[in-house]
Amino acid sequence: MDMTAEDDAERERNRAALYAPPPELARSGGGRRTGVSRSQVMDLMARVAAEDAALQAGRRPSR
């Protein structure tokens, strides 16, 4: 790729295109989307905290 570039500016453009985020992420602001809502994350964190508390207390966590 660098060998086909005629000057440093073209090499830089090639490099920028190579390492640019996919177009769908670039349009959406660039952040990673996990497909999980904030409420789902909070629910998972609560369940993990409850399981951790049960393990700390020496009992088997309920499912």
Sequence and secondary structure as in RCSB ss.txt:
>XXXX:A:sequence
MDMTAEDDAERERNRAALYAPPPELARSGGGRRTGVSRSQVMDLMARVAAEDAALQAGRRPSR
>XXXX:A:secstr
 TTT SSHHHHHHHHHHHHS  HHHHHTTS    S  HHHHHHHHHHHHHHHHHHHTTS    
